[in-house]
Amino acid sequence: MHYLLAIPVYNEAQTLLAVIRKARFHAREILVIDDGSTDDTPRLLASENDIYIIQHRENRGYGQSLINAFRFADDHGYDWLITMDCDEQHEPERIPAFVHAAAENDADIISGSRYLRPMPGSTRAPVDRQAINQKITDLLNELLHLRITDAFCGFKAYRVAALRRLNLTVPGYAMPMQFWVQAVRSDLRIREIPIPLIYNDPNRCFGGSLDNPDARLLYYYDVLVHELCHSPGSEDWASPFSDSVAGLGTDEPTI
């Protein structure tokens, strides 16, 4: 199985090299998407000559970094793409679990879950983040007839051929709202595997208006309703929520 590991980064100089070096034990080919970092990240990346790099001249958003990784994996003929964050919330030693799950060939999306079951080494999530994750996860399960436990985990494995069925365009942190709707609409097979819940920096921020939990939740609702309303035959799914969130979408995040 030919797979690529993709790591989106934005101002991750403190953790970048440690994560890449650990990841090398589990992935022969690594892509880093630098989303317009203004710290030492670009210089550190330039010293790594055995990885692929996509460099955004300006910050374009976490969703756009993933979209670019999807395109890169498809253009370069990979079978699977594994994504993980660079803030040490995702442990590179978990990569083989995603590879093993992908090899079982019973899913198109292998989604990490921090809430599937208790895991050794888990910490506590910030209250607002866990509450919003739970609200959105419950809503997606109700509307899309899913059975997921973690709507926002970025540690995933994607069958690259399956990604071709999607048309993802949301550049910010709400891209998962669009992703889950399109994944269900495209009949992608979804499976969760457990990973530890790790928050080393509970003060890590989203940036801009999204640091306000209420604004962040409305932003997610707005993107979800928009995607539902543009899904064939699914307008009624959004009706209970569209009146309350119409016109209340927040600004795209700045990181």
HUDA-V237474 format. One record per helix or strand of 2 or more residues. SS is the DSSP state (a for helix, b for strand). FROM is the first residue (numbers start at 1). TO is the last residue. If there is no record, write none. Layout:
BEGIN
<<SS/FROM/TO> <SS/FROM/TO>>
END
This chain:
BEGIN
<<b/3/9> <a/16/23> <b/30/35> <a/41/46> <b/52/56> <a/62/75> <b/80/84> <a/92/103> <b/109/113> <a/127/144> <b/156/159> <a/160/163> <a/175/185> <b/190/194> <a/208/211> <a/213/229> <a/235/245>>
END
